[in-house]
Amino acid sequence: LGKILGCKYIEVPGTLIKNKTEERLLGKTIGQFLDEKDIQQLYSKGADLPKELRYILHTEPSLGKADQYGQKISSPINWYDREWRINHLEMIKLISIQLGKPADFIEIHPGYQRNKYEDIAVAILEIIDGYKKAFDVEPLIMLENRTEQFISKGRDIRDFWVYLESEHPELISKSGIILDVQQLFTSTKSSFFKELSLIPPQCLRGFHIHAEHRAPMLNDRIDWKIVFGIIKELDGRIVINPEIHQKDKVKYSIDFCERLLSK
């Protein structure tokens, strides 16, 4: 579908065990890492990726899912834990090997309060270094804001980027933020545009465009015209990902983005 619609990139999930279906299939529990055998079961060899189509590897977002008792279960994101980071890096390398080509971009997520800015910076350095050793390429690492995680609002993104500029200037050209606009809106509501204005433009590398994973529309609570006005002012290569879950609305969503970018 991505090739048919003229996309330059598609997004491929690279997550831990995330649901009961995978638990039953692989004999593991939610939150465990995939090993080589698991990956071969879940991903077809080469994943039928057209040669000219590149991909973004979207790693564990730690989405809570309710179990049969209504308790939320989610996979952890433990950037503070060196062993967890090592296992995470090994898993995403194995996924890329199975896909037959390295990712151009790797998306990561903040996780919860025990993670700190330095933990994420160290993880970015390790992913870039490990991926380069495995594939002789350096992917751009994009951090996505997440509702309820410790980087969710505009001020959180600003503070993280100020920290990187001060403490890890070597990462400024190798990383950035992919802004999930809906997640920011959910986290900020009436202060959405104020929080959006706090984000340093130079950190923005991409955007997830959706309305709670449905196709965006002009009458959404989010004023998409203002959002795309900001996008058009940005310099450099910007990834626009219409991240929706309805296959029959993908073309509409791409057209929606292209129309607003052209105005």
C-alpha positions as CSV (number, residue, x, y, z in Angstrom):
1,L,0.0,0.0,0.0
2,G,2.8,2.4,0.8
3,K,4.4,1.9,-2.6
4,I,1.0,2.2,-4.4
5,L,0.4,5.5,-2.6
6,G,3.8,6.9,-3.3
7,C,5.1,6.9,0.2
8,K,8.9,7.2,0.8
9,Y,8.7,5.4,4.1
10,I,6.5,3.0,6.0
11,E,6.4,2.5,9.7
12,V,7.3,-1.0,11.0
13,P,6.6,-2.0,14.7
14,G,9.5,-3.2,16.7
15,T,7.9,-3.9,20.1
16,L,8.2,-6.3,23.0
17,I,5.5,-9.0,23.5
18,K,2.4,-6.8,23.6
19,N,-0.8,-8.9,23.8
20,K,-2.3,-12.3,24.6
21,T,-2.1,-13.5,21.0
22,E,1.7,-13.1,21.0
23,E,1.8,-14.7,24.5
24,R,0.0,-17.8,23.2
25,L,2.0,-18.0,19.9
26,L,5.4,-17.5,21.5
27,G,5.0,-18.9,24.9
28,K,6.2,-15.7,26.6
29,T,4.6,-12.9,28.6
30,I,3.8,-9.3,27.9
31,G,6.9,-7.1,28.2
32,Q,9.4,-9.8,27.3
33,F,11.9,-9.2,24.5
34,L,11.6,-11.0,21.1
35,D,14.5,-13.4,20.3
36,E,15.6,-14.4,16.8
37,K,13.1,-17.3,16.7
38,D,10.2,-15.1,17.8
39,I,11.1,-12.5,15.2
40,Q,11.1,-15.1,12.4
41,Q,7.6,-16.2,13.5
42,L,6.2,-12.6,13.6
43,Y,8.0,-11.0,10.7
44,S,8.1,-12.6,7.2
45,K,11.6,-12.7,5.7
46,G,12.2,-9.3,4.1
47,A,8.6,-8.4,5.2
48,D,7.7,-8.1,1.5
49,L,9.3,-4.6,1.6
50,P,9.7,-3.2,-2.0
51,K,13.4,-2.5,-2.7
52,E,12.9,1.2,-3.0
53,L,10.7,1.6,0.1
54,R,12.5,2.6,3.3
55,Y,11.2,2.3,6.8
56,I,10.9,3.8,10.2
57,L,11.3,1.3,13.1
58,H,8.7,2.2,15.8
59,T,9.9,0.7,19.0
60,E,8.1,-0.1,22.2
61,P,5.5,2.7,23.1
62,S,4.4,1.1,26.5
63,L,0.7,1.2,25.8
64,G,-1.4,0.0,28.6
65,K,-3.9,-2.7,27.7
66,A,-6.6,-3.9,30.1
67,D,-6.6,-7.6,31.1
68,Q,-9.6,-9.7,31.9
69,Y,-9.8,-8.1,35.4
70,G,-9.6,-4.5,34.1
71,Q,-6.0,-4.1,35.2
72,K,-3.8,-2.2,32.8
73,I,-0.7,-4.2,31.6
74,S,2.0,-2.6,29.6
75,S,5.5,-3.4,28.5
76,P,8.1,-1.4,30.4
77,I,10.6,1.1,28.9
78,N,13.6,1.0,31.2
79,W,16.2,3.3,29.8
80,Y,17.8,3.6,33.2
81,D,18.6,-0.2,33.2
82,R,21.7,-1.0,31.2
83,E,20.8,-4.7,30.7
84,W,17.4,-3.7,29.4
85,R,19.0,-1.3,26.9
86,I,21.3,-4.0,25.7
87,N,18.5,-6.4,25.2
88,H,16.4,-3.7,23.4
89,L,19.2,-2.9,21.0
90,E,19.8,-6.6,20.2
91,M,16.1,-7.1,19.5
92,I,15.8,-4.1,17.1
93,K,19.0,-5.2,15.3
94,L,17.5,-8.7,14.8
95,I,14.3,-7.2,13.5
96,S,16.2,-5.2,10.9
97,I,18.2,-8.2,9.9
98,Q,14.9,-10.1,9.4
99,L,13.5,-7.2,7.3
100,G,16.5,-7.4,5.1
101,K,17.6,-3.7,5.4
102,P,18.4,-1.2,8.1
103,A,15.9,1.5,9.2
104,D,16.5,5.1,8.2
105,F,14.8,6.3,11.4
106,I,14.2,4.6,14.8
107,E,11.5,6.0,17.0
108,I,11.8,5.6,20.8
109,H,9.5,6.7,23.6
110,P,10.3,8.4,27.0
111,G,8.8,5.8,29.4
112,Y,7.9,6.8,32.9
113,Q,9.3,8.9,35.7
114,R,12.2,6.6,36.7
115,N,13.8,7.4,33.4
116,K,15.8,10.6,33.2
117,Y,17.1,12.8,30.3
118,E,20.6,11.3,30.7
119,D,19.2,7.7,30.4
120,I,17.6,8.6,27.1
121,A,20.7,10.3,25.9
122,V,22.8,7.3,26.7
123,A,20.3,5.0,25.0
124,I,20.4,7.2,21.8
125,L,24.2,7.0,21.8
126,E,24.2,3.2,22.3
127,I,21.5,2.6,19.6
128,I,23.4,4.7,17.0
129,D,26.7,3.0,17.9
130,G,25.3,-0.5,17.9
131,Y,23.3,0.0,14.7
132,K,26.4,1.4,13.0
133,K,28.5,-1.6,14.0
134,A,25.8,-4.0,12.7
135,F,24.8,-2.3,9.5
136,D,27.5,0.4,8.8
137,V,24.8,3.1,8.9
138,E,23.6,5.6,11.5
139,P,19.8,5.9,11.8
140,L,18.3,9.2,13.0
141,I,16.8,8.6,16.4
142,M,13.4,10.3,17.0
143,L,11.8,10.6,20.4
144,E,8.0,10.6,20.4
145,N,6.1,12.4,23.1
146,R,3.6,10.1,24.9
147,T,0.6,11.0,27.1
148,E,1.3,10.2,30.8
149,Q,5.0,9.4,30.1
150,F,7.6,11.8,31.5
151,I,8.0,13.7,28.2
152,S,4.5,14.5,27.1
153,K,4.0,18.3,27.0
154,G,5.7,21.1,25.0
155,R,7.6,22.2,28.1
156,D,8.9,18.7,28.6
157,I,10.1,18.5,25.0
158,R,11.8,21.9,25.4
159,D,13.5,21.0,28.6
160,F,14.8,17.7,27.2
161,W,16.2,19.4,24.1
162,V,17.8,22.2,26.2
163,Y,19.5,19.4,28.1
164,L,20.7,17.6,25.0
165,E,22.1,20.9,23.5
166,S,24.0,21.5,26.8
167,E,25.2,18.1,27.7
168,H,25.2,16.1,24.5
169,P,25.7,18.5,21.6
170,E,27.1,15.6,19.5
171,L,23.5,14.2,19.4
172,I,21.8,17.3,18.0
173,S,22.4,16.3,14.3
174,K,21.7,12.6,15.0
175,S,18.4,12.8,16.9
176,G,15.2,14.8,17.3
177,I,11.6,14.8,18.2
178,I,8.7,13.3,16.2
179,L,5.7,15.1,17.5
180,D,2.5,13.2,18.0
181,V,0.1,16.1,17.7
182,Q,-2.9,14.2,19.1
183,Q,-0.8,13.0,22.1
184,L,0.2,16.6,22.8
185,F,-3.4,17.8,22.5
186,T,-4.6,15.0,24.9
187,S,-1.9,16.0,27.4
188,T,-2.6,19.8,27.2
189,K,-6.2,20.4,26.1
190,S,-6.9,24.1,26.3
191,S,-3.2,25.0,26.6
192,F,-2.3,23.0,23.4
193,F,-1.1,25.9,21.3
194,K,0.8,27.5,24.2
195,E,2.6,24.2,24.8
196,L,3.2,23.7,21.0
197,S,4.8,27.2,20.9
198,L,7.3,26.1,23.6
199,I,8.8,23.4,21.4
200,P,12.1,24.5,19.8
201,P,11.5,24.3,16.0
202,Q,15.1,23.0,15.5
203,C,14.3,19.8,17.4
204,L,11.3,18.8,15.2
205,R,12.1,16.0,12.7
206,G,8.6,14.6,12.1
207,F,5.0,14.6,13.0
208,H,2.3,11.9,13.6
209,I,-0.9,13.2,12.1
210,H,-4.1,11.6,13.3
211,A,-7.3,12.2,15.4
212,E,-7.1,9.4,17.9
213,H,-5.8,7.2,15.1
214,R,-8.7,8.1,12.9
215,A,-8.3,10.2,9.7
216,P,-7.8,13.9,10.5
217,M,-10.5,16.4,9.4
218,L,-10.8,20.1,9.4
219,N,-13.5,20.1,12.0
220,D,-11.4,18.2,14.5
221,R,-10.8,19.9,17.9
222,I,-7.2,20.2,16.7
223,D,-6.8,23.2,14.3
224,W,-4.8,21.4,11.6
225,K,-4.4,24.5,9.6
226,I,-2.3,26.1,12.4
227,V,-0.3,22.9,12.9
228,F,0.6,22.6,9.2
229,G,1.4,26.3,9.1
230,I,4.1,25.6,11.7
231,I,5.3,22.5,9.8
232,K,5.7,24.6,6.6
233,E,8.0,27.0,8.4
234,L,10.5,24.2,9.4
235,D,13.8,23.7,7.7
236,G,15.2,20.4,6.5
237,R,13.7,17.0,5.9
238,I,10.5,16.5,7.9
239,V,8.7,13.1,8.2
240,I,4.9,13.3,8.0
241,N,3.3,10.1,9.2
242,P,-0.5,9.9,8.9
243,E,-0.7,7.4,11.7
244,I,-4.2,6.0,11.3
245,H,-5.6,2.5,11.8
246,Q,-8.1,2.3,9.0
247,K,-6.6,1.0,5.8
248,D,-9.4,2.5,3.6
249,K,-8.6,6.0,5.0
250,V,-4.9,6.1,4.4
251,K,-5.1,7.7,0.9
252,Y,-7.6,10.3,2.3
253,S,-5.2,11.1,5.1
254,I,-2.2,11.5,2.9
255,D,-4.2,13.8,0.6
256,F,-5.3,15.8,3.6
257,C,-1.7,16.4,4.7
258,E,-0.6,17.2,1.1
259,R,-3.5,19.8,0.7
260,L,-2.6,21.6,3.9
261,L,1.1,21.6,3.1
262,S,0.4,23.1,-0.3
263,K,-1.8,26.0,1.0
